[in-house]
Amino acid sequence: MRQSILFTKTRREPPKDETFKNAILLIRAGYIHKEMAGVYDYLPLGLRVIEKIKQIVREEMDAIGGNEMLMSSLQRKEVWEKTDRWDDKNVDVWFKSKLANGSDVGFGWSHEEPITDMMRSNVSSYRDLPAYVYQFQNKLRNELRAKSGIMRGREFLMKDLYSYSIDQAAHEKFYAEAAEAYHRVFERLGIGDVTYYTLAAGGHFAEFSHEFQTICEAGEDTIYLDRKKGLAINEEVLTDDVLKTAGLKREDLEEVKAAEVGNIFSFGTTKSEQLDLHFTDANGEKQYVVLGSYGIGITRIMGVIAELFGDEKGLIWPQEIAPFRVHLVVLGEDEAARTDAEEAYKKLVEEGVEVLFDDREDVSAGGKLSDAELMGMPYRLVVSKKTHDAKKMELTTRADAETQMLELPAVLRKLK
């Protein structure tokens, strides 16, 4: 992409109504736009990051047998009443409205109920199981206090997967496979070494759950971590009984701030019984399906990575999710340098390297270099009269500011 046609602009000054680094940097760098408290638009650069995160998650969900689909955001009152989760006293994050005919409707904050109800049309025999379905969808939650930038909002993008198993043993097998898939996701996203499997309360979902918590000072949770075992307990369930169940000792635990980036829940047959999702087993007997639920916060992960890797100059994206691999910058008005830059851009595109080309003619050299650091692509490739005279180009790694003077063929080899 040529930066001259990228409609978003960078900002020198931080937004006055944001206090968290992720929102400040993402707004300044032109990745997001704030609509209202807890609600953000994702601009072209931000959308590219989201799509990269989604693709990593999609690949790992497909690898364990997941089938991607998309459910509606509008929710029927009747389905949620069957599980006693329509009442605001039991679930306090609903956005609700009325249709033109006067009937009540909700806006999806989760999808266990409608997907389980839908499954009644697809499951009748043990031969129909297991079934693993997932989606990427905007969730709407009426949070009392939306804060932490895109790490907690009233509207956010989530991946939610649901497993339907023939019995508890089959469910537990898939539950373990899903947990391993989550570890792979976070490794590929560059946060695997600071993300821990954490025992937590189930909230609106179940008595207990497992979270994936990323150590982050901007996080809202406090966890107690055993680094050697790679396990943690959320502060909300830290009791002697839970420690014993988890096989952890209080003296081995370290208290840290963390952000929840994923969670998995076991529902047993409760939801299936409430919604009458059953099947006929091999003996002709009626059985209820065992349900599991598995979530990953796509936009929250984007915010957490911005918090963890951003510095005083701007964002620093891991290569796997950066909107572009390299930011090509041409400095000055020298025609030979511009010719070099155009050639480099053409060659990079031909080699399949994702490149953002700052070809703007009305921005100073200092402005272009500042923008490149703010926007945070893994590599910056600078072309100028100086590099033309040297018959080389200046390649800088954003993460460590290491700079090399290389000829174009060497640049192409490195960036491929």
C-alpha positions as CSV (number, residue, x, y, z in Angstrom):
1,M,0.0,0.0,0.0
2,R,1.1,3.5,-0.7
3,Q,0.8,5.8,2.3
4,S,-0.3,8.6,0.1
5,I,-3.7,6.8,-0.3
6,L,-4.0,5.6,3.3
7,F,-6.8,7.8,4.6
8,T,-5.9,7.6,8.3
9,K,-3.5,10.1,9.8
10,T,-1.1,10.1,12.7
11,R,-1.4,12.4,15.6
12,R,1.5,14.1,17.5
13,E,-0.5,14.7,20.7
14,P,-2.1,12.0,22.8
15,P,-5.9,12.0,23.1
16,K,-7.0,13.8,26.2
17,D,-9.7,11.2,27.3
18,E,-7.4,8.1,27.3
19,T,-5.0,7.0,30.0
20,F,-3.9,3.6,28.9
21,K,-1.0,3.1,26.5
22,N,-2.8,0.8,24.1
23,A,-5.5,3.3,23.3
24,I,-3.1,6.3,23.2
25,L,-0.7,4.7,20.8
26,L,-3.4,3.0,18.6
27,I,-5.2,6.3,18.2
28,R,-2.1,8.3,17.6
29,A,-0.8,5.8,15.0
30,G,-4.1,5.8,13.1
31,Y,-5.2,2.2,13.9
32,I,-8.4,3.0,15.8
33,H,-11.0,5.8,16.2
34,K,-13.0,6.2,19.4
35,E,-16.7,6.4,19.0
36,M,-17.6,6.6,22.7
37,A,-16.4,5.2,26.0
38,G,-15.7,1.5,25.4
39,V,-16.5,1.6,21.7
40,Y,-13.8,1.9,19.0
41,D,-13.7,1.7,15.2
42,Y,-10.9,-0.2,13.6
43,L,-9.3,1.7,10.7
44,P,-7.4,0.1,7.8
45,L,-4.2,-0.6,9.7
46,G,-6.1,-1.8,12.8
47,L,-8.2,-4.1,10.7
48,R,-5.1,-5.7,9.1
49,V,-3.8,-6.5,12.6
50,I,-7.2,-8.0,13.6
51,E,-7.3,-10.1,10.5
52,K,-3.8,-11.4,11.2
53,I,-4.8,-12.4,14.7
54,K,-8.0,-14.0,13.5
55,Q,-6.1,-16.1,10.9
56,I,-3.7,-17.5,13.6
57,V,-6.7,-18.4,15.8
58,R,-8.6,-19.8,12.8
59,E,-5.8,-22.1,11.8
60,E,-5.4,-23.5,15.3
61,M,-9.2,-24.0,15.8
62,D,-9.5,-25.8,12.4
63,A,-6.5,-28.0,13.4
64,I,-8.6,-29.4,16.3
65,G,-11.7,-30.0,14.2
66,G,-13.4,-26.7,14.5
67,N,-16.0,-25.6,11.9
68,E,-16.3,-21.9,11.4
69,M,-19.7,-20.3,11.1
70,L,-21.4,-17.0,12.1
71,M,-24.4,-16.6,14.3
72,S,-26.8,-13.6,14.5
73,S,-26.1,-10.8,17.0
74,L,-29.9,-10.5,17.8
75,Q,-31.0,-12.9,20.5
76,R,-34.4,-14.4,21.3
77,K,-35.6,-13.8,24.8
78,E,-37.3,-17.2,25.0
79,V,-34.1,-19.2,24.6
80,W,-32.3,-17.4,27.4
81,E,-35.3,-17.6,29.7
82,K,-35.0,-21.4,29.6
83,T,-31.5,-21.2,31.3
84,D,-32.6,-18.3,33.6
85,R,-30.0,-16.0,32.1
86,W,-32.4,-13.4,30.5
87,D,-33.1,-11.8,33.9
88,D,-30.9,-8.8,34.6
89,K,-30.5,-10.0,38.2
90,N,-28.6,-13.0,36.9
91,V,-26.8,-11.5,34.0
92,D,-26.2,-7.7,34.3
93,V,-24.5,-7.0,31.0
94,W,-27.4,-7.3,28.6
95,F,-28.2,-4.7,26.0
96,K,-31.9,-5.2,25.2
97,S,-34.5,-3.6,23.0
98,K,-37.9,-4.3,21.4
99,L,-38.8,-5.2,17.9
100,A,-41.4,-3.2,15.9
101,N,-44.0,-5.9,16.9
102,G,-43.3,-5.3,20.6
103,S,-41.4,-8.5,21.3
104,D,-38.2,-8.4,23.4
105,V,-34.8,-8.9,21.8
106,G,-31.3,-9.0,23.2
107,F,-27.9,-8.2,21.7
108,G,-25.4,-11.0,22.0
109,W,-23.0,-10.9,24.9
110,S,-22.4,-14.7,24.5
111,H,-23.8,-17.5,22.4
112,E,-24.0,-20.7,24.4
113,E,-27.8,-20.7,24.4
114,P,-28.6,-19.9,20.8
115,I,-25.9,-22.2,19.4
116,T,-27.1,-25.0,21.7
117,D,-30.7,-24.4,20.6
118,M,-29.6,-24.5,17.0
119,M,-27.8,-27.8,17.6
120,R,-31.1,-29.4,18.3
121,S,-31.7,-29.3,14.5
122,N,-28.3,-31.0,13.8
123,V,-27.9,-33.6,16.6
124,S,-30.2,-36.6,17.0
125,S,-27.9,-39.6,17.1
126,Y,-24.5,-40.4,18.7
127,R,-23.3,-40.6,15.1
128,D,-23.8,-36.8,14.9
129,L,-21.2,-36.2,17.7
130,P,-18.8,-34.8,18.4
131,A,-19.5,-31.3,16.9
132,Y,-17.1,-28.3,17.3
133,V,-18.3,-25.0,16.0
134,Y,-16.8,-21.5,16.3
135,Q,-17.2,-18.0,15.1
136,F,-15.6,-14.5,15.1
137,Q,-18.2,-12.0,16.2
138,N,-18.7,-8.7,17.9
139,K,-20.0,-9.1,21.4
140,L,-22.0,-6.3,23.2
141,R,-21.8,-6.0,26.9
142,N,-23.2,-3.2,29.0
143,E,-20.2,-2.7,31.2
144,L,-20.7,-0.3,34.0
145,R,-17.2,1.2,33.5
146,A,-15.6,0.7,30.1
147,K,-11.9,1.3,30.6
148,S,-8.4,0.1,29.7
149,G,-8.7,1.2,26.0
150,I,-9.5,-1.7,23.7
151,M,-8.7,-4.2,26.5
152,R,-12.2,-3.8,28.0
153,G,-15.0,-2.4,26.0
154,R,-18.8,-2.4,25.5
155,E,-18.3,-3.8,22.0
156,F,-15.4,-6.1,21.1
157,L,-14.5,-8.9,18.8
158,M,-14.3,-12.4,20.2
159,K,-13.7,-15.9,18.9
160,D,-16.0,-18.3,20.7
161,L,-16.0,-22.0,20.1
162,Y,-18.5,-24.6,21.5
163,S,-17.9,-28.3,21.8
164,Y,-20.7,-30.9,21.9
165,S,-19.5,-34.3,23.1
166,I,-21.0,-37.7,23.6
167,D,-19.9,-38.0,27.3
168,Q,-17.7,-36.5,29.9
169,A,-14.6,-38.4,28.9
170,A,-14.8,-37.3,25.3
171,H,-15.4,-33.7,26.5
172,E,-12.3,-33.8,28.8
173,K,-10.2,-35.1,25.9
174,F,-11.2,-32.2,23.7
175,Y,-11.0,-29.7,26.5
176,A,-7.3,-30.6,26.9
177,E,-6.8,-30.4,23.1
178,A,-8.4,-26.9,23.1
179,A,-6.1,-25.8,25.9
180,E,-3.0,-26.9,24.0
181,A,-4.3,-25.1,20.9
182,Y,-4.6,-22.0,22.9
183,H,-1.0,-22.3,24.0
184,R,0.0,-22.5,20.4
185,V,-2.1,-19.5,19.5
186,F,-0.4,-17.3,22.2
187,E,3.1,-18.6,21.2
188,R,2.4,-17.6,17.6
189,L,1.2,-14.2,18.7
190,G,4.5,-13.6,20.6
191,I,3.0,-13.6,24.1
192,G,3.4,-17.3,24.9
193,D,6.2,-16.8,27.4
194,V,4.0,-14.4,29.5
195,T,0.7,-16.1,29.2
196,Y,-0.4,-18.7,31.9
197,Y,-3.1,-21.3,32.3
198,T,-5.1,-20.0,35.3
199,L,-7.8,-21.5,37.5
200,A,-10.7,-19.0,37.9
201,A,-14.3,-18.6,38.8
202,G,-16.9,-19.3,36.2
203,G,-18.9,-16.0,36.5
204,H,-22.0,-16.2,34.4
205,F,-20.8,-19.4,32.8
206,A,-19.9,-22.1,35.2
207,E,-18.7,-22.7,38.8
208,F,-15.0,-22.8,37.8
209,S,-13.2,-22.1,34.5
210,H,-9.7,-21.9,33.2
211,E,-8.3,-18.6,31.9
212,F,-5.3,-17.7,29.9
213,Q,-3.8,-14.7,31.7
214,T,-1.0,-12.5,30.2
215,I,1.2,-10.7,32.6
216,C,0.5,-7.0,32.0
217,E,0.6,-4.1,34.4
218,A,-2.5,-2.6,32.6
219,G,-4.5,-5.8,33.3
220,E,-7.5,-5.8,35.6
221,D,-6.8,-9.2,37.3
222,T,-4.5,-10.2,40.0
223,I,-3.2,-13.8,39.7
224,Y,-0.9,-15.9,41.8
225,L,1.7,-17.6,39.6
226,D,3.9,-20.6,39.9
227,R,6.4,-19.9,37.1
228,K,8.1,-23.3,37.4
229,K,4.9,-25.1,36.9
230,G,3.5,-22.6,34.4
231,L,0.2,-22.5,36.4
232,A,-1.7,-19.7,38.2
233,I,-4.7,-19.1,40.3
234,N,-6.9,-16.0,40.0
235,E,-7.2,-14.0,43.2
236,E,-11.0,-14.5,43.2
237,V,-10.7,-18.2,43.9
238,L,-7.4,-18.3,45.9
239,T,-8.3,-20.6,48.9
240,D,-6.5,-23.5,50.6
241,D,-8.9,-26.0,49.0
242,V,-8.2,-24.6,45.5
243,L,-4.5,-24.6,46.1
244,K,-4.7,-28.2,47.1
245,T,-6.8,-29.1,44.0
246,A,-4.3,-27.4,41.7
247,G,-1.3,-28.9,43.4
248,L,0.2,-25.6,44.2
249,K,1.8,-24.2,47.4
250,R,1.1,-20.7,48.6
251,E,4.8,-20.0,49.3
252,D,5.7,-20.8,45.7
253,L,3.3,-18.2,44.3
254,E,4.1,-14.8,42.9
255,E,1.5,-12.0,42.8
256,V,1.3,-10.3,39.4
257,K,-1.1,-8.1,37.4
258,A,-2.5,-9.8,34.3
259,A,-5.0,-9.4,31.5
260,E,-7.3,-12.3,30.5
261,V,-6.9,-13.1,26.8
262,G,-8.8,-16.4,26.7
263,N,-11.0,-18.7,28.8
264,I,-12.5,-22.2,28.6
265,F,-15.5,-23.5,30.5
266,S,-17.1,-26.9,31.1
267,F,-20.9,-26.9,31.4
268,G,-21.5,-30.6,31.6
269,T,-25.1,-31.5,30.5
270,T,-26.8,-28.6,32.4
271,K,-27.4,-26.4,29.3
272,S,-28.4,-29.4,27.2
273,E,-30.9,-30.4,29.8
274,Q,-32.3,-26.9,30.0
275,L,-32.6,-26.6,26.2
276,D,-33.4,-30.2,25.6
277,L,-30.4,-31.0,23.4
278,H,-30.3,-34.8,23.5
279,F,-29.3,-37.8,21.3
280,T,-29.9,-41.5,21.1
281,D,-26.9,-43.6,22.1
282,A,-25.8,-46.9,20.6
283,N,-28.2,-48.8,22.9
284,G,-31.1,-46.7,21.9
285,E,-31.1,-44.7,25.1
286,K,-31.7,-41.0,25.4
287,Q,-28.6,-39.0,26.5
288,Y,-27.9,-35.3,27.0
289,V,-24.9,-33.7,25.2
290,V,-21.9,-32.4,27.2
291,L,-21.1,-28.8,26.4
292,G,-17.8,-26.8,26.6
293,S,-17.2,-23.1,25.7
294,Y,-13.9,-21.6,24.6
295,G,-13.3,-17.9,24.1
296,I,-10.4,-15.7,22.9
297,G,-10.6,-11.9,22.9
298,I,-9.3,-10.8,19.5
299,T,-9.4,-7.1,20.0
300,R,-8.3,-7.5,23.6
301,I,-5.2,-9.3,22.4
302,M,-4.4,-6.5,20.1
303,G,-4.6,-4.1,23.1
304,V,-2.5,-6.3,25.3
305,I,0.2,-6.6,22.6
306,A,0.2,-2.8,22.2
307,E,0.6,-2.4,26.0
308,L,3.4,-5.0,26.2
309,F,5.5,-4.0,23.2
310,G,4.9,-0.3,22.7
311,D,7.6,2.2,23.8
312,E,7.9,5.9,24.1
313,K,8.2,6.2,20.3
314,G,5.2,4.1,19.4
315,L,4.0,0.7,18.6
316,I,6.2,-2.4,18.0
317,W,4.3,-5.2,16.3
318,P,5.4,-8.9,16.3
319,Q,6.1,-9.9,12.7
320,E,3.2,-12.4,12.6
321,I,0.5,-9.8,13.2
322,A,2.0,-6.5,11.9
323,P,-0.1,-4.8,9.3
324,F,2.9,-4.7,7.0
325,R,6.3,-6.4,7.3
326,V,8.3,-3.4,6.2
327,H,7.7,0.4,6.1
328,L,9.5,1.8,3.1
329,V,10.4,5.5,3.5
330,V,11.8,7.8,0.8
331,L,13.4,10.9,2.1
332,G,14.0,14.2,0.3
333,E,13.2,15.2,-3.2
334,D,16.1,13.6,-5.0
335,E,14.8,12.0,-8.2
336,A,17.4,9.2,-8.1
337,A,16.4,8.3,-4.6
338,R,12.7,8.2,-5.6
339,T,13.5,5.9,-8.5
340,D,15.4,3.6,-6.1
341,A,12.4,3.6,-3.8
342,E,9.9,2.8,-6.6
343,E,12.1,-0.1,-7.7
344,A,12.4,-1.4,-4.1
345,Y,8.6,-1.2,-3.7
346,K,8.0,-3.1,-7.0
347,K,10.5,-5.8,-6.1
348,L,9.1,-6.2,-2.5
349,V,5.6,-6.6,-3.9
350,E,6.8,-9.1,-6.5
351,E,8.4,-11.2,-3.8
352,G,5.2,-11.2,-1.7
353,V,6.5,-9.0,1.0
354,E,3.8,-6.8,2.6
355,V,5.0,-3.3,2.4
356,L,3.7,0.2,3.3
357,F,5.4,2.7,1.1
358,D,5.6,6.3,2.5
359,D,5.6,8.0,-0.9
360,R,4.1,11.3,0.5
361,E,5.7,14.4,-1.0
362,D,4.3,17.0,1.6
363,V,5.8,15.5,4.7
364,S,9.3,16.2,6.1
365,A,12.0,13.6,6.5
366,G,11.6,13.9,10.3
367,G,7.9,13.5,10.1
368,K,8.2,10.4,8.0
369,L,10.7,8.8,10.3
370,S,8.6,9.6,13.4
371,D,5.5,8.2,11.8
372,A,7.3,5.0,10.9
373,E,8.4,4.5,14.6
374,L,4.9,5.4,15.8
375,M,3.2,2.9,13.4
376,G,5.5,0.1,14.5
377,M,6.2,-2.1,11.5
378,P,8.9,-4.7,12.2
379,Y,11.3,-3.2,9.6
380,R,11.9,0.2,8.3
381,L,13.6,0.6,4.9
382,V,15.0,4.1,4.2
383,V,15.9,5.3,0.8
384,S,17.6,8.8,0.3
385,K,20.2,10.5,-1.8
386,K,22.8,9.3,0.8
387,T,21.8,5.6,0.2
388,H,21.6,6.1,-3.5
389,D,25.2,7.4,-3.6
390,A,26.2,4.4,-1.5
391,K,24.2,2.0,-3.8
392,K,22.6,0.6,-0.7
393,M,19.5,1.0,1.5
394,E,19.1,1.5,5.3
395,L,17.2,-1.3,6.9
396,T,16.3,-0.9,10.6
397,T,14.6,-3.4,13.0
398,R,12.0,-1.6,15.0
399,A,12.3,-3.8,18.1
400,D,16.0,-3.1,18.8
401,A,16.8,-0.3,16.4
402,E,19.6,-2.3,14.7
403,T,20.5,-0.8,11.4
404,Q,22.2,-2.3,8.4
405,M,23.3,-0.8,5.1
406,L,22.4,-3.4,2.4
407,E,22.0,-3.7,-1.3
408,L,18.5,-4.3,-2.6
409,P,19.0,-8.1,-3.2
410,A,20.2,-8.5,0.3
411,V,17.2,-6.5,1.6
412,L,14.9,-8.8,-0.3
413,R,16.5,-12.0,1.0
414,K,16.2,-10.7,4.6
415,L,12.6,-9.6,4.3
416,K,11.4,-12.7,2.6
